[in-house]
Every structure is written in structure tokens, then in C-alpha cells.
Amino acid sequence: MPIDVSRSINMKDANGGVSMLTGLIKDVPLFCGAARTWTNLFVAPDIDAGFDLLLGRPWAHGNAVSIVERGSATFIVF
């Protein structure tokens, strides 16, 4: 999928740090079990963030997704 490098933005993290996201990949299909959703992905440089993909509020809201905490587990509910 092509990366549009003209669409870079700054992302502020939970600790107040700022990272430059270097491009955008549009209309990417995401699968979670049988559920298929679509999103736009911003690309980050190779950083040690502790995760490979961060799905934010626009994705969750646009796909009617809830995040549920139960004991020691976190669930995504469609």
C-alpha cells in the first residue's frame, strides 16, 4: 500500500512527548476475528514504543468499538 509522505503530523503521547508521524496509508482493512473494519494509518519512524499499531479514538468511534477492562484482561467489543 502506498504511503503518502505529504501527510505528516505530530502525535502527542500520554507522557507529553511528541513524535513526528511521517506519512499516511489510506483505507487499510483491519481484521479482528470475523470483524472487518477500515482505517487510515499514520506511519511512525522506527521507534521503540512497545507496540506495533495504535488504533485511536477516530477508529474506535467510527466502528462503534468499545474497550472493556475485566480483571487482568482488556477486550475490544464490536
mmCIF file of the N, C-alpha and C atoms, coordinates in Angstrom:
data_MODEL
# 
_entry.id   MODEL 
# 
loop_
_atom_site.group_PDB 
_atom_site.id 
_atom_site.type_symbol 
_atom_site.label_atom_id 
_atom_site.label_alt_id 
_atom_site.label_comp_id 
_atom_site.label_asym_id 
_atom_site.label_entity_id 
_atom_site.label_seq_id 
_atom_site.pdbx_PDB_ins_code 
_atom_site.Cartn_x 
_atom_site.Cartn_y 
_atom_site.Cartn_z 
_atom_site.occupancy 
_atom_site.B_iso_or_equiv 
_atom_site.pdbx_formal_charge 
_atom_site.auth_seq_id 
_atom_site.auth_comp_id 
_atom_site.auth_asym_id 
_atom_site.auth_atom_id 
_atom_site.pdbx_PDB_model_num 
ATOM 1   N N  . MET A 1 1  ? 0.850   -1.171  0.000  1.00 0.00 ? 1  MET A N  1 
ATOM 2   C CA . MET A 1 1  ? 0.000   0.000   0.000  1.00 0.00 ? 1  MET A CA 1 
ATOM 3   C C  . MET A 1 1  ? 0.898   1.236   0.000  1.00 0.00 ? 1  MET A C  1 
ATOM 4   N N  . PRO A 1 2  ? 0.563   2.219   -0.801 1.00 0.00 ? 2  PRO A N  1 
ATOM 5   C CA . PRO A 1 2  ? 1.412   3.407   -0.897 1.00 0.00 ? 2  PRO A CA 1 
ATOM 6   C C  . PRO A 1 2  ? 1.292   4.310   0.332  1.00 0.00 ? 2  PRO A C  1 
ATOM 7   N N  . ILE A 1 3  ? 2.421   4.897   0.706  1.00 0.00 ? 3  ILE A N  1 
ATOM 8   C CA . ILE A 1 3  ? 2.472   5.846   1.822  1.00 0.00 ? 3  ILE A CA 1 
ATOM 9   C C  . ILE A 1 3  ? 2.505   7.261   1.250  1.00 0.00 ? 3  ILE A C  1 
ATOM 10  N N  . ASP A 1 4  ? 1.563   8.084   1.656  1.00 0.00 ? 4  ASP A N  1 
ATOM 11  C CA . ASP A 1 4  ? 1.523   9.488   1.254  1.00 0.00 ? 4  ASP A CA 1 
ATOM 12  C C  . ASP A 1 4  ? 2.371   10.280  2.245  1.00 0.00 ? 4  ASP A C  1 
ATOM 13  N N  . VAL A 1 5  ? 3.624   10.569  1.863  1.00 0.00 ? 5  VAL A N  1 
ATOM 14  C CA . VAL A 1 5  ? 4.541   11.258  2.781  1.00 0.00 ? 5  VAL A CA 1 
ATOM 15  C C  . VAL A 1 5  ? 4.243   12.752  2.901  1.00 0.00 ? 5  VAL A C  1 
ATOM 16  N N  . SER A 1 6  ? 3.323   13.260  2.092  1.00 0.00 ? 6  SER A N  1 
ATOM 17  C CA . SER A 1 6  ? 2.944   14.675  2.224  1.00 0.00 ? 6  SER A CA 1 
ATOM 18  C C  . SER A 1 6  ? 1.983   14.886  3.393  1.00 0.00 ? 6  SER A C  1 
ATOM 19  N N  . ARG A 1 7  ? 1.512   13.800  4.007  1.00 0.00 ? 7  ARG A N  1 
ATOM 20  C CA . ARG A 1 7  ? 0.541   13.872  5.109  1.00 0.00 ? 7  ARG A CA 1 
ATOM 21  C C  . ARG A 1 7  ? 1.209   13.520  6.435  1.00 0.00 ? 7  ARG A C  1 
ATOM 22  N N  . SER A 1 8  ? 2.194   14.277  6.856  1.00 0.00 ? 8  SER A N  1 
ATOM 23  C CA . SER A 1 8  ? 2.847   14.030  8.143  1.00 0.00 ? 8  SER A CA 1 
ATOM 24  C C  . SER A 1 8  ? 2.206   14.906  9.215  1.00 0.00 ? 8  SER A C  1 
ATOM 25  N N  . ILE A 1 9  ? 2.151   14.380  10.446 1.00 0.00 ? 9  ILE A N  1 
ATOM 26  C CA . ILE A 1 9  ? 1.586   15.126  11.573 1.00 0.00 ? 9  ILE A CA 1 
ATOM 27  C C  . ILE A 1 9  ? 2.410   14.828  12.820 1.00 0.00 ? 9  ILE A C  1 
ATOM 28  N N  . ASN A 1 10 ? 2.244   15.643  13.838 1.00 0.00 ? 10 ASN A N  1 
ATOM 29  C CA . ASN A 1 10 ? 2.844   15.382  15.142 1.00 0.00 ? 10 ASN A CA 1 
ATOM 30  C C  . ASN A 1 10 ? 1.831   14.669  16.023 1.00 0.00 ? 10 ASN A C  1 
ATOM 31  N N  . MET A 1 11 ? 2.308   13.686  16.792 1.00 0.00 ? 11 MET A N  1 
ATOM 32  C CA . MET A 1 11 ? 1.450   12.957  17.723 1.00 0.00 ? 11 MET A CA 1 
ATOM 33  C C  . MET A 1 11 ? 1.984   13.172  19.132 1.00 0.00 ? 11 MET A C  1 
ATOM 34  N N  . LYS A 1 12 ? 1.110   13.595  20.033 1.00 0.00 ? 12 LYS A N  1 
ATOM 35  C CA . LYS A 1 12 ? 1.487   13.781  21.432 1.00 0.00 ? 12 LYS A CA 1 
ATOM 36  C C  . LYS A 1 12 ? 1.126   12.519  22.201 1.00 0.00 ? 12 LYS A C  1 
ATOM 37  N N  . ASP A 1 13 ? 2.090   11.977  22.950 1.00 0.00 ? 13 ASP A N  1 
ATOM 38  C CA . ASP A 1 13 ? 1.824   10.749  23.694 1.00 0.00 ? 13 ASP A CA 1 
ATOM 39  C C  . ASP A 1 13 ? 1.315   11.054  25.101 1.00 0.00 ? 13 ASP A C  1 
ATOM 40  N N  . ALA A 1 14 ? 0.972   10.005  25.829 1.00 0.00 ? 14 ALA A N  1 
ATOM 41  C CA . ALA A 1 14 ? 0.391   10.152  27.167 1.00 0.00 ? 14 ALA A CA 1 
ATOM 42  C C  . ALA A 1 14 ? 1.355   10.789  28.160 1.00 0.00 ? 14 ALA A C  1 
ATOM 43  N N  . ASN A 1 15 ? 2.652   10.736  27.881 1.00 0.00 ? 15 ASN A N  1 
ATOM 44  C CA . ASN A 1 15 ? 3.653   11.314  28.779 1.00 0.00 ? 15 ASN A CA 1 
ATOM 45  C C  . ASN A 1 15 ? 4.037   12.740  28.394 1.00 0.00 ? 15 ASN A C  1 
ATOM 46  N N  . GLY A 1 16 ? 3.375   13.294  27.381 1.00 0.00 ? 16 GLY A N  1 
ATOM 47  C CA . GLY A 1 16 ? 3.656   14.659  26.963 1.00 0.00 ? 16 GLY A CA 1 
ATOM 48  C C  . GLY A 1 16 ? 4.706   14.775  25.880 1.00 0.00 ? 16 GLY A C  1 
ATOM 49  N N  . GLY A 1 17 ? 5.298   13.655  25.462 1.00 0.00 ? 17 GLY A N  1 
ATOM 50  C CA . GLY A 1 17 ? 6.279   13.677  24.382 1.00 0.00 ? 17 GLY A CA 1 
ATOM 51  C C  . GLY A 1 17 ? 5.596   13.835  23.035 1.00 0.00 ? 17 GLY A C  1 
ATOM 52  N N  . VAL A 1 18 ? 6.359   14.283  22.046 1.00 0.00 ? 18 VAL A N  1 
ATOM 53  C CA . VAL A 1 18 ? 5.825   14.477  20.699 1.00 0.00 ? 18 VAL A CA 1 
ATOM 54  C C  . VAL A 1 18 ? 6.666   13.680  19.716 1.00 0.00 ? 18 VAL A C  1 
ATOM 55  N N  . SER A 1 19 ? 5.997   12.949  18.822 1.00 0.00 ? 19 SER A N  1 
ATOM 56  C CA . SER A 1 19 ? 6.666   12.200  17.759 1.00 0.00 ? 19 SER A CA 1 
ATOM 57  C C  . SER A 1 19 ? 6.101   12.638  16.421 1.00 0.00 ? 19 SER A C  1 
ATOM 58  N N  . MET A 1 20 ? 6.960   12.697  15.414 1.00 0.00 ? 20 MET A N  1 
ATOM 59  C CA . MET A 1 20 ? 6.517   13.022  14.060 1.00 0.00 ? 20 MET A CA 1 
ATOM 60  C C  . MET A 1 20 ? 6.071   11.743  13.368 1.00 0.00 ? 20 MET A C  1 
ATOM 61  N N  . LEU A 1 21 ? 4.835   11.733  12.888 1.00 0.00 ? 21 LEU A N  1 
ATOM 62  C CA . LEU A 1 21 ? 4.339   10.634  12.070 1.00 0.00 ? 21 LEU A CA 1 
ATOM 63  C C  . LEU A 1 21 ? 4.594   11.031  10.624 1.00 0.00 ? 21 LEU A C  1 
ATOM 64  N N  . THR A 1 22 ? 5.281   10.157  9.888  1.00 0.00 ? 22 THR A N  1 
ATOM 65  C CA . THR A 1 22 ? 5.911   10.566  8.633  1.00 0.00 ? 22 THR A CA 1 
ATOM 66  C C  . THR A 1 22 ? 5.108   10.319  7.370  1.00 0.00 ? 22 THR A C  1 
ATOM 67  N N  . GLY A 1 23 ? 3.910   9.772   7.475  1.00 0.00 ? 23 GLY A N  1 
ATOM 68  C CA . GLY A 1 23 ? 3.109   9.554   6.280  1.00 0.00 ? 23 GLY A CA 1 
ATOM 69  C C  . GLY A 1 23 ? 1.782   8.908   6.610  1.00 0.00 ? 23 GLY A C  1 
ATOM 70  N N  . LEU A 1 24 ? 0.952   8.742   5.587  1.00 0.00 ? 24 LEU A N  1 
ATOM 71  C CA . LEU A 1 24 ? -0.397  8.216   5.751  1.00 0.00 ? 24 LEU A CA 1 
ATOM 72  C C  . LEU A 1 24 ? -0.640  7.113   4.727  1.00 0.00 ? 24 LEU A C  1 
ATOM 73  N N  . ILE A 1 25 ? -1.211  6.004   5.190  1.00 0.00 ? 25 ILE A N  1 
ATOM 74  C CA . ILE A 1 25 ? -1.685  4.943   4.305  1.00 0.00 ? 25 ILE A CA 1 
ATOM 75  C C  . ILE A 1 25 ? -3.206  4.949   4.429  1.00 0.00 ? 25 ILE A C  1 
ATOM 76  N N  . LYS A 1 26 ? -3.900  5.185   3.329  1.00 0.00 ? 26 LYS A N  1 
ATOM 77  C CA . LYS A 1 26 ? -5.358  5.353   3.362  1.00 0.00 ? 26 LYS A CA 1 
ATOM 78  C C  . LYS A 1 26 ? -6.098  4.045   3.131  1.00 0.00 ? 26 LYS A C  1 
ATOM 79  N N  . ASP A 1 27 ? -7.256  3.943   3.774  1.00 0.00 ? 27 ASP A N  1 
ATOM 80  C CA . ASP A 1 27 ? -8.222  2.859   3.549  1.00 0.00 ? 27 ASP A CA 1 
ATOM 81  C C  . ASP A 1 27 ? -7.618  1.468   3.713  1.00 0.00 ? 27 ASP A C  1 
ATOM 82  N N  . VAL A 1 28 ? -7.061  1.211   4.884  1.00 0.00 ? 28 VAL A N  1 
ATOM 83  C CA . VAL A 1 28 ? -6.446  -0.084  5.190  1.00 0.00 ? 28 VAL A CA 1 
ATOM 84  C C  . VAL A 1 28 ? -7.483  -0.985  5.863  1.00 0.00 ? 28 VAL A C  1 
ATOM 85  N N  . PRO A 1 29 ? -7.682  -2.212  5.349  1.00 0.00 ? 29 PRO A N  1 
ATOM 86  C CA . PRO A 1 29 ? -8.604  -3.132  6.017  1.00 0.00 ? 29 PRO A CA 1 
ATOM 87  C C  . PRO A 1 29 ? -7.946  -3.737  7.258  1.00 0.00 ? 29 PRO A C  1 
ATOM 88  N N  . LEU A 1 30 ? -8.684  -3.770  8.367  1.00 0.00 ? 30 LEU A N  1 
ATOM 89  C CA . LEU A 1 30 ? -8.209  -4.395  9.605  1.00 0.00 ? 30 LEU A CA 1 
ATOM 90  C C  . LEU A 1 30 ? -9.191  -5.488  9.995  1.00 0.00 ? 30 LEU A C  1 
ATOM 91  N N  . PHE A 1 31 ? -8.659  -6.635  10.370 1.00 0.00 ? 31 PHE A N  1 
ATOM 92  C CA . PHE A 1 31 ? -9.492  -7.767  10.766 1.00 0.00 ? 31 PHE A CA 1 
ATOM 93  C C  . PHE A 1 31 ? -9.226  -8.112  12.223 1.00 0.00 ? 31 PHE A C  1 
ATOM 94  N N  . CYS A 1 32 ? -10.294 -8.338  12.967 1.00 0.00 ? 32 CYS A N  1 
ATOM 95  C CA . CYS A 1 32 ? -10.214 -8.823  14.348 1.00 0.00 ? 32 CYS A CA 1 
ATOM 96  C C  . CYS A 1 32 ? -11.219 -9.962  14.436 1.00 0.00 ? 32 CYS A C  1 
ATOM 97  N N  . GLY A 1 33 ? -10.725 -11.198 14.301 1.00 0.00 ? 33 GLY A N  1 
ATOM 98  C CA . GLY A 1 33 ? -11.633 -12.332 14.188 1.00 0.00 ? 33 GLY A CA 1 
ATOM 99  C C  . GLY A 1 33 ? -12.448 -12.186 12.921 1.00 0.00 ? 33 GLY A C  1 
ATOM 100 N N  . ALA A 1 34 ? -13.761 -12.283 13.028 1.00 0.00 ? 34 ALA A N  1 
ATOM 101 C CA . ALA A 1 34 ? -14.640 -12.151 11.865 1.00 0.00 ? 34 ALA A CA 1 
ATOM 102 C C  . ALA A 1 34 ? -14.972 -10.696 11.540 1.00 0.00 ? 34 ALA A C  1 
ATOM 103 N N  . ALA A 1 35 ? -14.627 -9.783  12.418 1.00 0.00 ? 35 ALA A N  1 
ATOM 104 C CA . ALA A 1 35 ? -14.951 -8.369  12.199 1.00 0.00 ? 35 ALA A CA 1 
ATOM 105 C C  . ALA A 1 35 ? -13.926 -7.727  11.268 1.00 0.00 ? 35 ALA A C  1 
ATOM 106 N N  . ARG A 1 36 ? -14.413 -7.052  10.235 1.00 0.00 ? 36 ARG A N  1 
ATOM 107 C CA . ARG A 1 36 ? -13.542 -6.312  9.328  1.00 0.00 ? 36 ARG A CA 1 
ATOM 108 C C  . ARG A 1 36 ? -13.877 -4.836  9.446  1.00 0.00 ? 36 ARG A C  1 
ATOM 109 N N  . THR A 1 37 ? -12.846 -4.027  9.642  1.00 0.00 ? 37 THR A N  1 
ATOM 110 C CA . THR A 1 37 ? -13.012 -2.580  9.705  1.00 0.00 ? 37 THR A CA 1 
ATOM 111 C C  . THR A 1 37 ? -12.019 -1.947  8.738  1.00 0.00 ? 37 THR A C  1 
ATOM 112 N N  . TRP A 1 38 ? -12.165 -0.655  8.521  1.00 0.00 ? 38 TRP A N  1 
ATOM 113 C CA . TRP A 1 38 ? -11.266 0.094   7.649  1.00 0.00 ? 38 TRP A CA 1 
ATOM 114 C C  . TRP A 1 38 ? -10.732 1.284   8.432  1.00 0.00 ? 38 TRP A C  1 
ATOM 115 N N  . THR A 1 39 ? -9.511  1.680   8.131  1.00 0.00 ? 39 THR A N  1 
ATOM 116 C CA . THR A 1 39 ? -8.931  2.832   8.808  1.00 0.00 ? 39 THR A CA 1 
ATOM 117 C C  . THR A 1 39 ? -7.860  3.468   7.944  1.00 0.00 ? 39 THR A C  1 
ATOM 118 N N  . ASN A 1 40 ? -7.469  4.664   8.306  1.00 0.00 ? 40 ASN A N  1 
ATOM 119 C CA . ASN A 1 40 ? -6.293  5.314   7.746  1.00 0.00 ? 40 ASN A CA 1 
ATOM 120 C C  . ASN A 1 40 ? -5.185  5.165   8.776  1.00 0.00 ? 40 ASN A C  1 
ATOM 121 N N  . LEU A 1 41 ? -4.001  4.753   8.330  1.00 0.00 ? 41 LEU A N  1 
ATOM 122 C CA . LEU A 1 41 ? -2.883  4.537   9.248  1.00 0.00 ? 41 LEU A CA 1 
ATOM 123 C C  . LEU A 1 41 ? -1.819  5.601   9.045  1.00 0.00 ? 41 LEU A C  1 
ATOM 124 N N  . PHE A 1 42 ? -1.404  6.237   10.130 1.00 0.00 ? 42 PHE A N  1 
ATOM 125 C CA . PHE A 1 42 ? -0.257  7.121   10.081 1.00 0.00 ? 42 PHE A CA 1 
ATOM 126 C C  . PHE A 1 42 ? 0.982   6.305   10.416 1.00 0.00 ? 42 PHE A C  1 
ATOM 127 N N  . VAL A 1 43 ? 2.059   6.550   9.686  1.00 0.00 ? 43 VAL A N  1 
ATOM 128 C CA . VAL A 1 43 ? 3.291   5.784   9.809  1.00 0.00 ? 43 VAL A CA 1 
ATOM 129 C C  . VAL A 1 43 ? 4.259   6.529   10.717 1.00 0.00 ? 43 VAL A C  1 
ATOM 130 N N  . ALA A 1 44 ? 4.819   5.796   11.685 1.00 0.00 ? 44 ALA A N  1 
ATOM 131 C CA . ALA A 1 44 ? 5.814   6.371   12.591 1.00 0.00 ? 44 ALA A CA 1 
ATOM 132 C C  . ALA A 1 44 ? 7.190   5.844   12.201 1.00 0.00 ? 44 ALA A C  1 
ATOM 133 N N  . PRO A 1 45 ? 8.226   6.631   12.423 1.00 0.00 ? 45 PRO A N  1 
ATOM 134 C CA . PRO A 1 45 ? 9.569   6.105   12.192 1.00 0.00 ? 45 PRO A CA 1 
ATOM 135 C C  . PRO A 1 45 ? 9.830   4.938   13.137 1.00 0.00 ? 45 PRO A C  1 
ATOM 136 N N  . ASP A 1 46 ? 10.868  4.200   12.883 1.00 0.00 ? 46 ASP A N  1 
ATOM 137 C CA . ASP A 1 46 ? 11.191  3.018   13.686 1.00 0.00 ? 46 ASP A CA 1 
ATOM 138 C C  . ASP A 1 46 ? 11.565  3.450   15.104 1.00 0.00 ? 46 ASP A C  1 
ATOM 139 N N  . ILE A 1 47 ? 10.573  3.426   15.999 1.00 0.00 ? 47 ILE A N  1 
ATOM 140 C CA . ILE A 1 47 ? 10.791  3.812   17.391 1.00 0.00 ? 47 ILE A CA 1 
ATOM 141 C C  . ILE A 1 47 ? 10.449  2.637   18.290 1.00 0.00 ? 47 ILE A C  1 
ATOM 142 N N  . ASP A 1 48 ? 10.997  2.616   19.477 1.00 0.00 ? 48 ASP A N  1 
ATOM 143 C CA . ASP A 1 48 ? 10.702  1.554   20.439 1.00 0.00 ? 48 ASP A CA 1 
ATOM 144 C C  . ASP A 1 48 ? 9.561   2.023   21.333 1.00 0.00 ? 48 ASP A C  1 
ATOM 145 N N  . ALA A 1 49 ? 8.340   1.914   20.811 1.00 0.00 ? 49 ALA A N  1 
ATOM 146 C CA . ALA A 1 49 ? 7.170   2.402   21.535 1.00 0.00 ? 49 ALA A CA 1 
ATOM 147 C C  . ALA A 1 49 ? 6.509   1.327   22.379 1.00 0.00 ? 49 ALA A C  1 
ATOM 148 N N  . GLY A 1 50 ? 6.893   0.067   22.187 1.00 0.00 ? 50 GLY A N  1 
ATOM 149 C CA . GLY A 1 50 ? 6.272   -1.011  22.937 1.00 0.00 ? 50 GLY A CA 1 
ATOM 150 C C  . GLY A 1 50 ? 5.028   -1.574  22.266 1.00 0.00 ? 50 GLY A C  1 
ATOM 151 N N  . PHE A 1 51 ? 4.690   -1.079  21.070 1.00 0.00 ? 51 PHE A N  1 
ATOM 152 C CA . PHE A 1 51 ? 3.547   -1.592  20.311 1.00 0.00 ? 51 PHE A CA 1 
ATOM 153 C C  . PHE A 1 51 ? 3.827   -1.409  18.825 1.00 0.00 ? 51 PHE A C  1 
ATOM 154 N N  . ASP A 1 52 ? 3.130   -2.195  17.999 1.00 0.00 ? 52 ASP A N  1 
ATOM 155 C CA . ASP A 1 52 ? 3.299   -2.108  16.549 1.00 0.00 ? 52 ASP A CA 1 
ATOM 156 C C  . ASP A 1 52 ? 2.227   -1.266  15.872 1.00 0.00 ? 52 ASP A C  1 
ATOM 157 N N  . LEU A 1 53 ? 1.057   -1.188  16.497 1.00 0.00 ? 53 LEU A N  1 
ATOM 158 C CA . LEU A 1 53 ? -0.059  -0.456  15.902 1.00 0.00 ? 53 LEU A CA 1 
ATOM 159 C C  . LEU A 1 53 ? -0.877  0.178   17.015 1.00 0.00 ? 53 LEU A C  1 
ATOM 160 N N  . LEU A 1 54 ? -1.204  1.439   16.855 1.00 0.00 ? 54 LEU A N  1 
ATOM 161 C CA . LEU A 1 54 ? -2.024  2.157   17.827 1.00 0.00 ? 54 LEU A CA 1 
ATOM 162 C C  . LEU A 1 54 ? -3.305  2.596   17.125 1.00 0.00 ? 54 LEU A C  1 
ATOM 163 N N  . LEU A 1 55 ? -4.426  2.029   17.555 1.00 0.00 ? 55 LEU A N  1 
ATOM 164 C CA . LEU A 1 55 ? -5.727  2.401   16.995 1.00 0.00 ? 55 LEU A CA 1 
ATOM 165 C C  . LEU A 1 55 ? -6.362  3.413   17.938 1.00 0.00 ? 55 LEU A C  1 
ATOM 166 N N  . GLY A 1 56 ? -6.635  4.585   17.441 1.00 0.00 ? 56 GLY A N  1 
ATOM 167 C CA . GLY A 1 56 ? -7.108  5.658   18.306 1.00 0.00 ? 56 GLY A CA 1 
ATOM 168 C C  . GLY A 1 56 ? -8.609  5.837   18.306 1.00 0.00 ? 56 GLY A C  1 
ATOM 169 N N  . ARG A 1 57 ? -9.036  6.945   18.903 1.00 0.00 ? 57 ARG A N  1 
ATOM 170 C CA . ARG A 1 57 ? -10.456 7.253   19.054 1.00 0.00 ? 57 ARG A CA 1 
ATOM 171 C C  . ARG A 1 57 ? -11.199 7.366   17.717 1.00 0.00 ? 57 ARG A C  1 
ATOM 172 N N  . PRO A 1 58 ? -10.604 7.962   16.673 1.00 0.00 ? 58 PRO A N  1 
ATOM 173 C CA . PRO A 1 58 ? -11.357 8.022   15.412 1.00 0.00 ? 58 PRO A CA 1 
ATOM 174 C C  . PRO A 1 58 ? -11.731 6.630   14.888 1.00 0.00 ? 58 PRO A C  1 
ATOM 175 N N  . TRP A 1 59 ? -10.809 5.667   14.987 1.00 0.00 ? 59 TRP A N  1 
ATOM 176 C CA . TRP A 1 59 ? -11.110 4.299   14.552 1.00 0.00 ? 59 TRP A CA 1 
ATOM 177 C C  . TRP A 1 59 ? -12.184 3.687   15.444 1.00 0.00 ? 59 TRP A C  1 
ATOM 178 N N  . ALA A 1 60 ? -12.031 3.794   16.752 1.00 0.00 ? 60 ALA A N  1 
ATOM 179 C CA . ALA A 1 60 ? -12.990 3.192   17.681 1.00 0.00 ? 60 ALA A CA 1 
ATOM 180 C C  . ALA A 1 60 ? -14.383 3.799   17.494 1.00 0.00 ? 60 ALA A C  1 
ATOM 181 N N  . HIS A 1 61 ? -14.454 5.116   17.412 1.00 0.00 ? 61 HIS A N  1 
ATOM 182 C CA . HIS A 1 61 ? -15.746 5.786   17.247 1.00 0.00 ? 61 HIS A CA 1 
ATOM 183 C C  . HIS A 1 61 ? -16.377 5.443   15.896 1.00 0.00 ? 61 HIS A C  1 
ATOM 184 N N  . GLY A 1 62 ? -15.581 5.474   14.843 1.00 0.00 ? 62 GLY A N  1 
ATOM 185 C CA . GLY A 1 62 ? -16.091 5.209   13.503 1.00 0.00 ? 62 GLY A CA 1 
ATOM 186 C C  . GLY A 1 62 ? -16.573 3.784   13.298 1.00 0.00 ? 62 GLY A C  1 
ATOM 187 N N  . ASN A 1 63 ? -16.114 2.862   14.146 1.00 0.00 ? 63 ASN A N  1 
ATOM 188 C CA . ASN A 1 63 ? -16.500 1.456   14.022 1.00 0.00 ? 63 ASN A CA 1 
ATOM 189 C C  . ASN A 1 63 ? -17.321 0.967   15.209 1.00 0.00 ? 63 ASN A C  1 
ATOM 190 N N  . ALA A 1 64 ? -17.822 1.896   16.022 1.00 0.00 ? 64 ALA A N  1 
ATOM 191 C CA . ALA A 1 64 ? -18.650 1.567   17.194 1.00 0.00 ? 64 ALA A CA 1 
ATOM 192 C C  . ALA A 1 64 ? -17.979 0.526   18.081 1.00 0.00 ? 64 ALA A C  1 
ATOM 193 N N  . VAL A 1 65 ? -16.704 0.759   18.383 1.00 0.00 ? 65 VAL A N  1 
ATOM 194 C CA . VAL A 1 65 ? -15.909 -0.162  19.189 1.00 0.00 ? 65 VAL A CA 1 
ATOM 195 C C  . VAL A 1 65 ? -15.828 0.353   20.624 1.00 0.00 ? 65 VAL A C  1 
ATOM 196 N N  . SER A 1 66 ? -15.958 -0.565  21.580 1.00 0.00 ? 66 SER A N  1 
ATOM 197 C CA . SER A 1 66 ? -15.773 -0.243  22.996 1.00 0.00 ? 66 SER A CA 1 
ATOM 198 C C  . SER A 1 66 ? -14.582 -1.030  23.522 1.00 0.00 ? 66 SER A C  1 
ATOM 199 N N  . ILE A 1 67 ? -13.894 -0.465  24.466 1.00 0.00 ? 67 ILE A N  1 
ATOM 200 C CA . ILE A 1 67 ? -12.802 -1.158  25.149 1.00 0.00 ? 67 ILE A CA 1 
ATOM 201 C C  . ILE A 1 67 ? -13.278 -1.446  26.560 1.00 0.00 ? 67 ILE A C  1 
ATOM 202 N N  . VAL A 1 68 ? -13.244 -2.720  26.942 1.00 0.00 ? 68 VAL A N  1 
ATOM 203 C CA . VAL A 1 68 ? -13.765 -3.163  28.232 1.00 0.00 ? 68 VAL A CA 1 
ATOM 204 C C  . VAL A 1 68 ? -12.629 -3.769  29.048 1.00 0.00 ? 68 VAL A C  1 
ATOM 205 N N  . GLU A 1 69 ? -12.453 -3.291  30.271 1.00 0.00 ? 69 GLU A N  1 
ATOM 206 C CA . GLU A 1 69 ? -11.460 -3.835  31.201 1.00 0.00 ? 69 GLU A CA 1 
ATOM 207 C C  . GLU A 1 69 ? -12.150 -4.820  32.130 1.00 0.00 ? 69 GLU A C  1 
ATOM 208 N N  . ARG A 1 70 ? -11.640 -6.050  32.203 1.00 0.00 ? 70 ARG A N  1 
ATOM 209 C CA . ARG A 1 70 ? -12.191 -7.085  33.083 1.00 0.00 ? 70 ARG A CA 1 
ATOM 210 C C  . ARG A 1 70 ? -11.037 -7.766  33.810 1.00 0.00 ? 70 ARG A C  1 
ATOM 211 N N  . GLY A 1 71 ? -10.884 -7.498  35.079 1.00 0.00 ? 71 GLY A N  1 
ATOM 212 C CA . GLY A 1 71 ? -9.810  -8.130  35.846 1.00 0.00 ? 71 GLY A CA 1 
ATOM 213 C C  . GLY A 1 71 ? -8.452  -7.826  35.249 1.00 0.00 ? 71 GLY A C  1 
ATOM 214 N N  . SER A 1 72 ? -7.764  -8.867  34.804 1.00 0.00 ? 72 SER A N  1 
ATOM 215 C CA . SER A 1 72 ? -6.418  -8.678  34.257 1.00 0.00 ? 72 SER A CA 1 
ATOM 216 C C  . SER A 1 72 ? -6.407  -8.673  32.731 1.00 0.00 ? 72 SER A C  1 
ATOM 217 N N  . ALA A 1 73 ? -7.572  -8.546  32.089 1.00 0.00 ? 73 ALA A N  1 
ATOM 218 C CA . ALA A 1 73 ? -7.634  -8.585  30.626 1.00 0.00 ? 73 ALA A CA 1 
ATOM 219 C C  . ALA A 1 73 ? -8.368  -7.363  30.080 1.00 0.00 ? 73 ALA A C  1 
ATOM 220 N N  . THR A 1 74 ? -8.034  -7.007  28.849 1.00 0.00 ? 74 THR A N  1 
ATOM 221 C CA . THR A 1 74 ? -8.693  -5.928  28.134 1.00 0.00 ? 74 THR A CA 1 
ATOM 222 C C  . THR A 1 74 ? -9.324  -6.510  26.878 1.00 0.00 ? 74 THR A C  1 
ATOM 223 N N  . PHE A 1 75 ? -10.576 -6.133  26.603 1.00 0.00 ? 75 PHE A N  1 
ATOM 224 C CA . PHE A 1 75 ? -11.309 -6.678  25.466 1.00 0.00 ? 75 PHE A CA 1 
ATOM 225 C C  . PHE A 1 75 ? -11.765 -5.560  24.542 1.00 0.00 ? 75 PHE A C  1 
ATOM 226 N N  . ILE A 1 76 ? -11.770 -5.847  23.242 1.00 0.00 ? 76 ILE A N  1 
ATOM 227 C CA . ILE A 1 76 ? -12.350 -4.962  22.245 1.00 0.00 ? 76 ILE A CA 1 
ATOM 228 C C  . ILE A 1 76 ? -13.711 -5.536  21.896 1.00 0.00 ? 76 ILE A C  1 
ATOM 229 N N  . VAL A 1 77 ? -14.761 -4.718  22.018 1.00 0.00 ? 77 VAL A N  1 
ATOM 230 C CA . VAL A 1 77 ? -16.127 -5.172  21.776 1.00 0.00 ? 77 VAL A CA 1 
ATOM 231 C C  . VAL A 1 77 ? -16.698 -4.403  20.588 1.00 0.00 ? 77 VAL A C  1 
ATOM 232 N N  . PHE A 1 78 ? -17.176 -5.137  19.577 1.00 0.00 ? 78 PHE A N  1 
ATOM 233 C CA . PHE A 1 78 ? -17.778 -4.530  18.383 1.00 0.00 ? 78 PHE A CA 1 
ATOM 234 C C  . PHE A 1 78 ? -19.282 -4.513  18.523 1.00 0.00 ? 78 PHE A C  1 
# 
